[in-house]
Amino acid sequence: MALVEDMDRTVLVIDSSQHIRRLFSTLLGALDVKDVREARSPDQAAGHIREMAPHLVILDLPRDSTEALLFVHRLRKGEFGDARVPVLALSASTHHAVLETAWESGIDEVIGKPLSAIDIIHRAGWLLEQGAAKSSEPVSKAAE
């Protein structure tokens, strides 16, 4: 896996647990991400996205994931921020119905809990690279 080199990357981590948010800040340092913003909820995150342009959003999917899935749906519709920003979700369940719902809402990747540092670094790095490739492409009329 390659590091995301020569680019200043911003990542937004959305999780109700301060411990998990800090853990991600530390792990993203392995990818040379220096700007990690934190939000306790999707509502708080929407305000952050309006102020910044994250290159990756990492989002917790709690058991009642309605608020989180609505956030991703609104993001993909372009209500705030770049609709193409990659979204990595964390889920206690990797049941096929949960994964299907996540992907239908616009989530790019899902990591099951318990979390693995190697898996987080690998998937976040891959999504940052994919996001860089997407952002260099022209925006299609459908995404506008």
C-alpha positions in Angstrom: 0.0 0.0 0.0 1.3 3.4 -0.9 1.3 6.4 1.3 -0.7 9.4 0.1 2.3 11.5 -0.8 2.8 15.1 -1.7 -0.7 16.0 -0.9 -2.2 17.8 2.1 -5.2 15.6 3.0 -8.0 16.4 5.3 -10.1 13.6 6.9 -13.3 14.0 8.9 -13.9 11.4 11.6 -17.5 11.1 12.8 -18.0 9.0 16.0 -19.7 9.6 19.3 -16.7 8.2 21.1 -13.8 10.6 21.7 -11.5 7.6 22.1 -12.3 6.3 18.7 -11.9 9.7 17.1 -8.4 10.1 18.6 -7.5 6.5 17.6 -8.3 7.4 14.0 -6.2 10.6 14.2 -3.3 8.5 15.4 -3.7 5.8 12.7 -4.1 8.3 9.9 -0.7 9.6 10.8 0.7 6.4 9.2 -0.8 7.7 6.0 0.9 11.1 6.6 -2.5 12.7 7.0 -1.9 15.8 9.2 -5.3 17.4 9.2 -7.9 15.2 11.0 -11.1 16.9 12.0 -13.5 15.4 14.5 -17.3 15.5 14.9 -19.5 13.8 17.5 -22.5 13.4 15.2 -23.5 13.6 11.5 -25.3 16.9 12.3 -22.1 18.4 13.6 -20.2 16.9 10.7 -22.4 18.7 8.1 -21.3 22.0 9.5 -17.6 21.0 9.3 -18.0 19.8 5.7 -19.4 23.2 4.7 -16.2 24.8 6.2 -13.7 22.4 4.8 -13.4 20.0 1.9 -12.4 16.7 3.4 -10.7 14.1 1.2 -12.2 11.3 3.2 -15.1 10.9 5.7 -14.9 8.1 8.3 -18.3 7.5 9.8 -19.6 5.2 12.6 -22.7 3.2 11.8 -24.4 2.7 15.1 -27.2 0.1 15.6 -29.7 2.8 14.8 -27.9 4.1 11.7 -30.8 6.2 10.4 -29.0 9.5 11.1 -25.7 8.3 9.7 -27.3 7.0 6.5 -29.3 10.1 6.0 -26.1 12.1 6.3 -24.4 10.1 3.6 -27.5 10.3 1.4 -27.6 14.1 1.7 -23.8 14.3 1.1 -24.2 12.2 -2.1 -27.0 14.6 -3.3 -24.6 17.5 -2.9 -26.5 19.3 -0.1 -23.1 20.0 1.5 -19.6 19.5 0.3 -18.3 17.4 -2.6 -20.7 14.6 -3.4 -17.7 12.5 -4.6 -15.8 12.4 -1.3 -15.1 8.8 -0.3 -16.9 7.5 2.9 -15.5 4.7 5.1 -18.0 3.4 7.6 -17.4 1.4 10.8 -20.1 -1.1 11.7 -20.6 -3.6 14.5 -22.5 -5.8 12.1 -21.3 -7.1 8.8 -24.6 -8.8 8.0 -25.3 -8.6 4.3 -28.4 -6.5 4.9 -26.4 -3.9 6.8 -23.7 -3.8 4.1 -26.3 -3.6 1.3 -28.0 -0.7 3.0 -24.7 1.1 3.6 -23.7 0.7 -0.1 -27.1 1.8 -1.3 -26.8 5.0 0.7 -23.5 5.8 -0.9 -20.9 4.5 1.5 -17.8 3.3 -0.3 -16.3 0.8 2.2 -17.4 -0.8 5.5 -15.1 -2.1 8.2 -16.5 -4.5 10.7 -15.8 -4.2 14.4 -13.7 -5.1 16.2 -11.4 -2.8 14.3 -8.0 -3.7 13.0 -5.4 -1.0 12.7 -3.9 -2.5 9.6 -7.4 -2.8 8.0 -8.2 0.9 8.8 -4.8 2.1 7.5 -5.1 0.0 4.3 -8.7 1.0 3.5 -8.4 4.6 4.4 -5.2 4.9 2.2 -6.9 3.2 -0.7 -10.0 5.5 -0.4 -7.7 8.6 -0.3 -6.0 7.4 -3.4 -9.3 6.7 -5.1 -10.7 10.1 -4.0 -7.6 11.8 -5.5 -8.3 10.1 -8.8 -12.0 11.0 -8.7 -11.3 14.7 -7.9 -9.0 15.0 -10.9 -11.9 13.8 -13.2 -14.4 16.3 -14.5 -17.7 16.4 -12.7 -20.4 14.7 -14.8 -23.8 16.3 -15.4 -25.5 13.6 -13.2 -23.3 14.6 -10.2 -24.0 18.3 -10.6 
